[in-house]
Amino acid sequence: MPSAVRRQTTPKANSLMRYRYVTIIMFLLAVVLQTAAQALKDRYNRQRPVLIVYSENPPYEFENENGEPAGINVDVMKVVMEELGLSYSFAMKEPAEARSTFESGKADLILSDRRSFQTNSHFISENVINFKHISEDSIAEIHFIGRDRQLMDQLDDQYSRLKQSGGMADIQERWIHPERIHYDYTRWAFYIAAALLLAAICLYLLSRLVRKHVSRVTRNSTEVNEMISRALHMGDYDVMLYDLAKNRFTNQYGKILPEKGLTLEEYTQRILPDQREEFTQKMRSMMEGRERHFVLNKRWNQGTEEKPCYLDLQGHAICETNDDGRPAYVINAVNDVTHEVEVYHAARDIVHKYEAILSDPFVPMSFYDNNGTLIDHNDAMKNLLYGINDSLFKEIFKPQERKDQRFTRHLYYPEFGIDKYVECHIQPLYNAKGKIANYLVTTSSAK
């Protein structure tokens, strides 16, 4: 059985090891680059697409004769979403209804004037998408506006790429000056030929680089082993090798498996029952040579049946063939994300808990971060403040105060006709590490 850290090997074994190392590094790099995009794709899919609301504003946003969304901004959103690989849908509404739909959380994005959304609960794109004439002397900047910071960062980045590539100018030209649009097939033929030539040159240079690298690996396998170990350690990856001939899973890097390894049947038996059939089918396809790679996302029991200890493993499985092209080994490069999954579920439970609390229609409540910045408040608090964006305890706020606080505030805003006293109760909320994460403020009329 090959070993990833053997110091003295034969030339043939060295050859197998160097190709295995290159393959592992390539897939680890692919995992890192795809993590951010995959997170968004998991969050927004066909069952839960990104919902974009807009109001009629031709030629930027409107419905065509078939009742379908159309316009410059609509085409921009379609291109950006498709480049990100996200599912999406549009909903055209009256301006007030569009804003209400977005603010209530029923929509993920809105195309609007940034001046209308200046609270901490909204994220506004850095890029200006278009402009809207408000009056003869006033022009508003139209931005992407949403609640998901990661989604907004990806939108900004992809929109910048669209502008730099000239795609934005093409969309505007197609709508504003359709008579100028023409197709230059000669230019595209030139681009395709140039791309093919460049690809050929790159492949040649890459093959030379690989040959030099393989030669260097053969001469000094010890240094390469140390480099691979550092790369795997930095990425927190474990590597397991399945030998088809010996029917054995063994550790190549890390200690997930028992020291003596496991058979395929033993390894599969430790996977969560609901996931075993899918894993079995994918392994069979790989062992029969019908697939070379598949994505691993499973829960695996490192303990025993009596005392299970499930790990959440994510990564990739790749097939390595022998000299005659038949599958010989299956390499599993996985990352233990058990802690991250637990943190995610705990955070989601907290969100659901406090969403339920904030939905109470009778008790005015506000939700603040650990610096005393307002995050959100329920309808009862909005009615109490009449729309004033005010921190009820900004004068007495003490960072990291761990005790409940009670005090009386005098709300005096003559311009709004408000002159009243309210009793406030500040309750700190803690995260899993026992640190203050947020503050919950409830109020009632002072007696």
C-alpha positions in Angstrom: 0.0 0.0 0.0 1.5 3.4 -0.9 2.4 5.9 1.8 2.4 9.7 1.6 5.3 10.1 3.9 7.7 7.1 2.9 11.3 8.4 2.7 12.8 5.7 0.4 10.8 4.5 -2.5 11.3 2.9 -5.9 11.1 5.1 -9.1 7.7 3.6 -9.9 6.4 4.3 -6.4 7.8 7.9 -6.7 5.9 8.4 -9.9 2.6 7.3 -8.3 3.3 9.5 -5.3 4.1 12.7 -7.3 0.9 12.4 -9.3 -1.1 11.8 -6.2 0.4 14.9 -4.6 -0.4 17.1 -7.6 -3.9 15.8 -7.7 -4.5 16.5 -4.0 -3.2 20.0 -4.2 -5.3 20.8 -7.3 -8.5 19.7 -5.6 -7.7 21.5 -2.3 -7.2 24.7 -4.3 -10.5 24.1 -6.0 -12.3 23.6 -2.7 -10.9 26.9 -1.3 -12.0 28.9 -4.4 -15.4 27.4 -4.5 -16.3 27.8 -0.8 -17.8 31.3 -0.9 -19.8 30.7 -4.1 -21.0 27.3 -2.9 -22.3 28.8 0.3 -24.6 31.2 -1.6 -25.7 28.4 -4.0 -26.7 26.3 -1.0 -28.6 29.2 0.5 -30.4 30.3 -2.7 -31.7 27.5 -4.9 -34.8 26.6 -7.0 -36.8 26.0 -3.9 -35.6 29.2 -2.3 -34.5 31.7 -5.1 -33.4 35.2 -4.6 -36.5 37.4 -4.8 -36.0 40.8 -6.3 -38.8 43.4 -6.1 -39.0 46.5 -8.3 -41.4 49.2 -9.4 -42.3 50.3 -12.9 -39.7 52.7 -14.3 -39.2 52.2 -18.1 -36.8 51.6 -19.7 -35.0 50.4 -16.6 -37.7 48.2 -15.0 -41.1 47.3 -16.3 -43.3 44.4 -17.6 -43.3 43.7 -21.3 -46.4 42.7 -23.4 -46.1 39.1 -22.2 -46.2 40.1 -18.5 -42.5 39.3 -18.0 -39.9 41.5 -16.2 -37.8 43.6 -18.7 -35.6 46.6 -18.9 -32.0 47.7 -18.4 -31.8 47.0 -14.7 -33.6 43.7 -15.1 -31.2 42.5 -17.7 -28.3 43.5 -15.5 -29.7 41.5 -12.6 -30.2 38.5 -14.8 -26.6 38.5 -16.1 -25.2 39.0 -12.6 -27.3 36.3 -11.0 -26.5 33.8 -13.8 -22.8 34.5 -13.5 -23.0 33.8 -9.8 -25.0 30.6 -10.5 -27.9 31.6 -8.3 -31.6 31.0 -8.8 -33.7 34.1 -8.8 -37.2 35.6 -9.5 -38.7 39.0 -10.0 -41.8 40.7 -8.6 -43.1 44.1 -9.8 -45.1 46.1 -7.3 -46.2 49.6 -6.6 -43.4 51.6 -4.9 -44.9 51.5 -1.4 -45.8 47.8 -1.7 -42.3 47.0 -3.0 -40.7 48.7 -0.1 -43.1 47.0 2.4 -42.4 43.6 0.9 -38.6 44.1 1.2 -38.7 45.6 4.7 -40.9 42.7 6.0 -38.2 40.2 4.8 -40.4 38.6 2.1 -38.0 39.9 -0.6 -34.2 39.6 -0.6 -33.2 42.5 -2.9 -34.8 45.8 -4.1 -33.6 48.3 -6.7 -34.1 51.7 -5.1 -32.7 55.1 -4.1 -30.1 54.6 -1.3 -31.4 57.6 0.6 -34.5 55.6 1.5 -32.5 52.9 3.2 -30.0 54.2 5.7 -30.4 51.7 8.7 -27.9 49.2 9.9 -30.1 46.3 8.9 -29.6 47.0 5.2 -26.5 46.6 3.0 -26.2 49.0 0.0 -24.1 48.2 -3.1 -20.9 50.2 -3.7 -21.8 50.5 -7.4 -24.4 52.8 -8.8 -26.6 50.7 -11.1 -28.5 53.6 -12.8 -30.0 57.0 -12.2 -33.6 58.1 -11.8 -35.0 61.5 -12.4 -37.0 62.7 -9.4 -37.6 66.2 -10.7 -35.9 68.7 -13.0 -33.3 69.5 -10.3 -33.0 66.2 -8.6 -31.6 62.8 -9.7 -31.5 59.7 -7.5 -28.8 57.0 -7.6 -30.2 53.5 -7.9 -28.4 50.7 -6.0 -28.8 47.1 -5.1 -30.1 47.0 -1.5 -30.3 43.8 0.6 -29.9 42.2 4.0 -27.4 39.4 3.1 -23.8 40.9 3.4 -22.2 38.0 1.5 -24.8 38.2 -1.3 -24.2 42.0 -1.6 -20.4 41.6 -1.7 -20.8 39.0 -4.5 -23.2 41.2 -6.4 -20.8 44.2 -6.2 -17.9 42.1 -7.4 -19.8 40.6 -10.3 -21.3 43.9 -11.3 -17.8 45.5 -11.4 -16.6 42.7 -13.6 -19.6 43.3 -15.9 -18.7 47.0 -16.3 -15.0 46.2 -16.9 -15.8 43.7 -19.6 -18.1 46.1 -21.4 -21.2 44.0 -20.7 -22.9 46.9 -19.0 -22.4 49.1 -22.0 -23.7 46.4 -24.3 -26.9 46.1 -22.3 -27.5 49.9 -22.3 -26.8 50.1 -26.0 -29.3 47.3 -26.7 -32.1 49.1 -24.9 -31.3 52.8 -25.7 -29.9 52.4 -29.2 -31.2 49.1 -30.6 -30.5 50.3 -34.2 -26.8 50.2 -33.5 -26.7 46.6 -32.5 -25.0 44.3 -35.1 -23.1 41.1 -34.9 -19.5 40.9 -36.1 -18.8 37.2 -36.6 -15.3 38.0 -38.0 -14.3 39.6 -34.7 -15.6 36.6 -32.7 -13.8 34.2 -35.0 -10.6 36.1 -34.3 -11.2 36.0 -30.6 -11.9 32.2 -30.7 -8.7 31.5 -32.7 -6.7 33.7 -30.4 -8.2 31.9 -27.3 -7.4 28.5 -28.8 -3.8 29.5 -29.6 -3.4 30.9 -26.1 -4.8 27.7 -24.6 -2.4 25.6 -26.6 0.5 27.8 -25.4 -0.6 27.6 -21.8 -1.0 23.8 -22.0 2.5 23.5 -23.4 4.0 25.7 -20.7 2.0 23.8 -18.1 3.2 20.5 -19.3 6.8 21.7 -19.2 6.2 23.1 -15.7 4.7 19.8 -14.5 7.6 17.8 -16.0 10.1 20.0 -14.1 8.1 19.8 -11.0 7.9 16.0 -11.2 11.6 15.7 -11.7 12.2 17.9 -8.7 9.8 15.7 -6.6 11.6 12.6 -7.7 15.0 14.0 -6.6 13.9 15.2 -3.2 10.8 13.4 -2.0 11.4 14.3 1.7 11.1 18.1 1.1 7.9 17.6 -1.0 6.3 15.4 1.7 7.0 18.2 4.3 5.4 20.8 1.9 2.3 18.7 1.4 2.0 18.1 5.1 2.1 21.9 5.8 -0.5 22.6 3.1 -2.8 20.0 4.5 -2.3 21.2 8.0 -3.0 24.8 7.1 -6.3 23.8 5.4 -7.3 21.5 8.2 -7.7 18.6 5.7 -7.5 14.9 6.3 -6.6 12.5 3.5 -7.8 8.9 3.3 -6.8 6.4 0.6 -9.0 3.5 -0.5 -7.1 0.7 -2.1 -9.5 -1.2 -4.4 -7.2 -4.3 -4.6 -7.0 -4.6 -0.8 -10.5 -3.3 -0.1 -9.0 -1.0 2.6 -9.4 2.6 3.7 -6.3 4.0 5.5 -5.1 7.4 6.8 -2.7 9.2 4.5 -2.8 12.4 6.5 -4.7 12.9 9.7 -6.2 10.4 12.2 -9.9 10.1 11.4 -9.7 6.3 10.7 -8.5 3.7 13.2 -4.8 2.9 12.9 -5.4 -0.4 11.0 -7.9 1.2 8.7 -11.4 0.0 7.6 -12.9 -2.1 4.8 -15.3 -0.3 2.5 -18.2 -2.1 4.2 -17.0 -1.0 7.6 -16.4 2.6 6.5 -19.9 2.8 4.8 -21.6 1.4 7.9 -20.4 4.3 9.9 -22.0 6.9 7.7 -25.4 8.3 8.8 -28.1 5.8 7.5 -29.9 8.4 5.4 -26.6 9.1 3.4 -25.3 5.5 3.0 -27.1 4.7 -0.2 -25.9 7.8 -2.0 -22.3 7.2 -1.0 -22.5 3.6 -2.0 -23.8 4.5 -5.5 -21.1 7.1 -6.0 -18.3 4.8 -4.9 -19.6 2.0 -7.2 -19.6 4.4 -10.1 -16.0 5.5 -9.4 -14.8 1.9 -8.9 -16.3 0.9 -12.2 -14.6 3.8 -14.0 -17.8 5.7 -14.8 -16.8 8.7 -12.6 -13.5 10.3 -11.6 -14.7 12.7 -8.9 -17.6 13.4 -6.6 -18.3 15.9 -3.7 -18.3 14.5 -0.2 -20.8 15.9 2.3 -21.6 13.4 5.0 -21.9 12.7 8.7 -19.5 9.9 9.8 -19.4 8.1 13.1 -15.8 8.1 14.5 -17.0 6.4 17.7 -18.9 3.1 18.2 -22.5 2.0 17.9 -22.9 2.2 21.7 -21.1 5.6 22.0 -21.4 7.3 18.6 -19.4 10.5 17.8 -20.5 11.9 14.5 -18.3 14.2 12.5 -19.5 16.5 9.7 -17.1 15.9 6.8 -17.0 18.0 3.6 -14.5 17.6 0.7 -13.9 15.7 -2.5 -13.3 12.1 -3.6 -11.0 11.5 -6.6 -10.1 8.4 -8.5 -6.5 7.4 -9.3 -5.9 4.9 -12.1 -3.1 2.4 -12.7 -1.0 2.1 -15.9 -3.7 0.4 -17.9 -6.3 3.1 -17.0 -8.3 1.1 -14.5 -9.3 2.5 -11.1 -6.8 1.6 -8.5 -7.3 4.1 -5.6 -9.9 6.5 -4.3 -8.5 9.5 -2.5 -10.8 11.3 0.0 -9.7 14.8 1.0 -12.1 16.0 3.7 -12.4 18.9 6.1 -14.0 18.4 9.6 -16.6 21.1 9.8 -18.4 19.7 12.8 -17.8 22.8 15.0 -18.9 25.2 12.2 -22.1 23.2 11.6 -22.9 23.3 15.4 -22.3 27.0 15.5 -24.5 27.5 12.5 -27.4 25.6 14.0 -27.0 27.3 17.3 -27.1 30.7 15.6 -30.1 29.8 13.6 -32.0 28.6 16.7 -31.2 31.9 18.4 -32.5 33.8 15.4 -35.7 31.9 15.4 -36.1 32.4 19.1 -35.7 36.1 19.0 -37.8 36.5 15.9 -40.6 34.9 17.8 -40.0 37.2 20.7 -40.0 40.3 18.5 -43.3 39.3 16.9 -45.1 40.0 20.2 -47.6 42.7 19.2 -48.3 44.0 22.8 -44.8 44.5 24.3 -42.6 47.2 22.7 -39.2 45.6 22.0 -35.9 46.6 20.4 -32.9 44.4 19.5 -29.3 46.0 19.8 -25.8 44.7 19.1 -23.2 44.5 21.9 -22.1 48.1 21.1 -25.6 49.5 21.7 -26.4 50.0 18.0 -30.0 49.4 17.0 -30.6 46.3 14.8 -34.4 46.1 14.7 -37.6 46.7 16.7 -41.1 45.3 16.6 -44.3 47.1 15.5 -45.2 47.9 19.1 -41.9 49.8 19.5 -42.3 51.5 16.2 -45.7 52.8 17.2 -44.2 54.0 20.6 -41.4 55.9 18.8 -43.6 57.0 15.8 -40.8 56.1 13.4 -38.0 57.9 15.4 -34.7 55.9 15.0 -33.5 56.4 18.6 -31.4 54.3 21.0 -33.4 54.3 24.2 -30.3 53.8 26.4 -27.5 55.5 24.5 -26.8 57.9 27.4 -26.4 55.2 30.0 -25.0 52.3 27.9 -22.0 50.5 29.4 -20.2 48.1 27.1 -20.2 44.5 28.3 -22.5 45.3 31.2 -23.7 41.8 32.4 -26.5 42.9 34.8 -30.0 43.7 33.8 -30.7 47.4 33.9 -34.0 49.3 34.6 -34.5 53.0 34.1 -37.0 55.6 33.0 -36.6 57.7 29.9 -38.2 61.0 29.0 -39.1 60.9 25.3 -39.4 64.6 24.3 -39.7 65.3 20.6 -42.0 68.3 20.3 -41.7 68.3 16.5 -43.4 65.0 16.5 -45.8 65.8 19.3 -44.1 63.3 21.7 -43.8 64.1 25.4 -43.9 61.0 27.6 -42.0 58.9 30.1 -41.3 55.2 29.6 -39.8 52.5 31.8 -37.1 50.5 30.0 -35.6 47.1 30.9 -32.2 46.1 29.3 -31.4 42.4 29.2 -28.0 41.2 27.9 -28.0 38.1 25.6 -25.1 35.7 25.5 -23.5 33.6 22.8 -22.2 30.0 23.2 -18.9 31.2 24.7 -20.6 33.2 27.4 -19.9 36.6 25.9 -22.5 39.3 25.4 -23.7 39.2 21.8 -26.8 41.4 21.9 -29.1 43.4 24.2 -32.9 43.1 24.3 -34.8 46.2 25.4 -38.5 46.2 26.5 -40.5 49.2 27.4 -43.8 50.2 29.1 -45.5 53.5 30.0 -44.2 55.0 33.2 -46.7 55.1 36.0 
